[in-house]
Amino acid sequence: MVQAVVGHEMRVRSVQCIGPHGLHRMAYTEWGDPHNRKVLVCVHGLTRNGRDFDDLARSLADEYRVVCPDVVGRGRSDWLGVKDDYGFPLYVSDMVTLLARLDAETVHWVGTSMGGIIGMLLASQPHTPIERLVLNDVGPVITAASLRRIGEYVGRAPLFADMGEAEAWLREVGASFGPLTDAQWQHITQHSVGPVPGGYAVVYDPGIGEVFRKTPLLADVSLWEVYDHIRCPTLAIRGAESDLLEASTLHAMGQRGPCAECVEFPGVGHAPMLMDAGQIARVRGFLLGAESGSMRS
């Protein structure tokens, strides 16, 4: 499906991918000139979807062809029949398929949480297509405490009577996103839930939660071996109150591997939504090569 494009208006497309148990369709939105060779890929967090990046995409559509996929099992993308297939090997494979569809030899990448891990895995590979990387509130150490917190709600959202009830629930579970306007919460709600028999439900496969909870969360997860192989310019963002990316990890990210530029946003936990004008300006400045200092907020 393709929506009409006028100027920098959004287009909705999909690409067919293959996994261990068959084919599935991955949806994505696209902004800017479809012939622009400068491509920016924005990938969302565990239970989110590509529409989180609408504001960021609009702000960068003058410079890039901006592509925001719904990782399989989320948003408009297909749900997998075999839930154990949800995981990073498939997510990375799907992104390589997407880049082939886009005919993009090189890309810039913005990844929030899970999307940042996918970006790290790709950026650490020889011959990676990623030339510039933004890691939004994720890094090479993921705390067990944050994973346990996420495991408490992922795949367990209730059935909502109406959109107002859905928004109230999202404001509660997403309180760590930081201060957002009513319009921003309405946007998040509009693209986080959809109608089902008897009410409204979140637009991601509850089976993702089943897979997430299968692994015992007894210790922090270390991805330093991956991070240390990244060579492209990298911006590491942390919500100053994040429980997933600790301040000590952010500091170390500036000292090793790609020696990331580091920034913290006050009053935000996991994860900054990149809807705020200041957050967008910081990401835009880095992607377009503006000089910036480490640990600036």
Long-range contacts (C-beta under 8 A, 24 or more apart in sequence): 5-34, 8-32, 8-58, 8-61, 8-62, 10-54, 10-57, 12-76, 14-76, 14-77, 15-97, 15-98, 15-101, 16-97, 17-72, 17-93, 17-94, 17-97, 17-98, 18-93, 18-97, 19-72, 19-80, 19-85, 19-90, 19-93, 19-94, 20-82, 20-85, 20-90, 21-80, 21-81, 21-82, 21-85, 22-81, 24-72, 24-77, 24-78, 24-80, 25-77, 25-78, 26-69, 26-70, 26-71, 26-72, 26-77, 26-78, 26-94, 26-97, 26-98, 27-69, 27-70, 27-75, 27-76, 27-77, 28-67, 28-68, 28-69, 28-70, 28-98, 29-54, 29-57, 29-67, 29-68, 30-65, 30-66, 30-67, 30-68, 31-57, 31-58, 31-60, 31-61, 31-64, 31-65, 31-66, 31-67, 31-68, 32-57, 32-60, 32-61, 32-62, 32-63, 32-64, 32-65, 32-66, 33-65, 34-65, 35-65, 36-64, 36-65, 37-65, 37-104, 38-63, 38-64, 38-65, 38-108, 39-64, 39-65, 39-66, 39-67, 39-102, 39-104, 39-106, 39-107, 39-108, 40-64, 40-65, 40-66, 40-67, 40-107, 40-108, 40-109, 40-110, 40-287, 41-67, 41-68, 41-69, 41-95, 41-98, 41-99, 41-107, 41-108, 41-109, 41-110, 42-66, 42-67, 42-68, 42-109, 42-110, 42-111, 42-115, 43-68, 43-69, 43-71, 43-95, 43-109, 43-110, 43-111, 43-112, 43-114, 43-115, 43-116, 43-118, 43-119, 44-68, 44-70, 44-71, 44-74, 44-112, 44-113, 44-114, 44-115, 45-112, 45-113, 45-114, 45-115, 45-271, 46-113, 46-114, 46-150, 46-154, 46-208, 46-212, 47-74, 47-154, 47-202, 47-204, 47-208, 48-74, 48-112, 48-192, 49-74, 49-75, 49-76, 49-191, 49-192, 49-203, 49-204, 50-75, 51-75, 51-187, 51-191, 52-112, 52-188, 52-191, 52-273, 52-274, 53-110, 53-274, 54-187, 55-274, 55-275, 55-280, 56-110, 56-274, 56-275, 56-280, 56-283, 59-280, 59-284, 60-284, 60-287, 63-287, 63-288, 64-108, 64-287, 65-102, 67-98, 67-102, 69-94, 69-95, 69-98, 71-114, 71-115, 71-118, 73-204, 73-205, 73-207, 73-208, 74-203, 74-204, 74-205, 74-208, 75-191, 75-203, 75-204, 76-203, 79-205, 79-207, 80-205, 80-207, 83-205, 83-207, 83-208, 83-210, 83-211, 84-211, 86-205, 86-207, 86-208, 86-211, 87-211, 88-117, 88-118, 88-121, 91-118, 92-118, 92-121, 92-122, 95-122, 96-122, 99-129, 104-129, 105-129, 106-130, 106-131, 107-131, 108-132, 108-133, 108-134, 108-287, 109-133, 109-134, 110-134, 110-136, 110-274, 110-283, 110-287, 111-135, 111-136, 111-138, 112-136, 112-137, 112-138, 112-271, 112-272, 112-274, 113-137, 113-138, 113-244, 113-270, 113-271, 114-138, 117-142, 117-223, 120-223, 120-226, 120-227, 120-230, 121-226, 123-230, 123-231, 123-232, 123-234, 124-226, 124-227, 124-229, 124-230, 125-229, 128-232, 130-232, 131-232, 131-233, 132-232, 132-233, 132-234, 132-286, 132-287, 133-230, 133-232, 133-233, 133-234, 133-235, 133-258, 134-234, 134-235, 134-237, 134-283, 134-286, 134-287, 135-234, 135-235, 135-236, 135-237, 135-253, 135-260, 136-237, 136-271, 136-272, 136-274, 137-237, 137-238, 137-239, 137-242, 137-244, 137-245, 137-270, 137-271, 137-272, 138-244, 138-245, 138-271, 139-223, 139-227, 139-236, 139-245, 139-249, 139-250, 139-253, 140-222, 140-223, 140-224, 140-226, 140-227, 140-228, 140-249, 140-253, 140-257, 141-220, 141-221, 141-222, 141-223, 141-224, 141-245, 141-246, 141-249, 142-220, 142-221, 142-223, 142-244, 142-245, 143-220, 143-243, 143-244, 143-246, 144-217, 144-218, 144-219, 144-220, 144-221, 145-243, 146-242, 146-243, 146-244, 146-270, 147-217, 147-221, 147-244, 148-217, 149-243, 150-212, 151-209, 151-212, 151-213, 151-217, 154-208, 154-209, 154-212, 154-213, 155-205, 155-206, 155-207, 155-208, 155-209, 155-210, 155-212, 155-213, 156-206, 156-209, 157-201, 157-202, 157-206, 159-196, 159-198, 159-199, 159-200, 159-201, 160-193, 160-199, 160-200, 160-201, 161-199, 161-200, 162-199, 162-200, 163-189, 163-190, 163-193, 163-200, 165-200, 166-192, 166-193, 166-200, 175-269, 176-239, 176-241, 176-242, 176-243, 176-268, 176-269, 176-270, 176-271, 177-268, 177-269, 177-271, 177-272, 177-273, 178-239, 178-265, 178-267, 178-268, 178-269, 178-272, 178-273, 178-276, 179-267, 179-268, 180-273, 180-275, 184-273, 184-275, 188-273, 224-256, 224-257, 227-253, 227-256, 227-257, 227-258, 228-256, 228-257, 229-257, 230-257, 230-258, 231-258, 232-258, 233-258, 233-261, 233-286, 234-258, 234-259, 234-260, 234-261, 235-260, 235-261, 235-262, 235-263, 235-282, 235-283, 235-286, 236-260, 236-261, 236-262, 236-263, 237-263, 237-264, 237-265, 237-272, 237-279, 237-282, 237-283, 238-262, 238-263, 238-264, 238-265, 239-264, 239-265, 239-268, 239-269, 239-270, 239-271, 239-272, 240-264, 240-265, 240-266, 240-267, 240-268, 240-297, 241-267, 241-268, 241-269, 242-268, 242-269, 242-270, 242-271, 243-269, 243-270, 244-270, 244-271, 245-270, 251-295, 254-294, 254-295, 261-286, 261-292, 261-293, 261-294, 262-294, 262-295, 263-292, 263-295, 263-296, 263-297, 264-295, 264-297, 265-297, 266-297
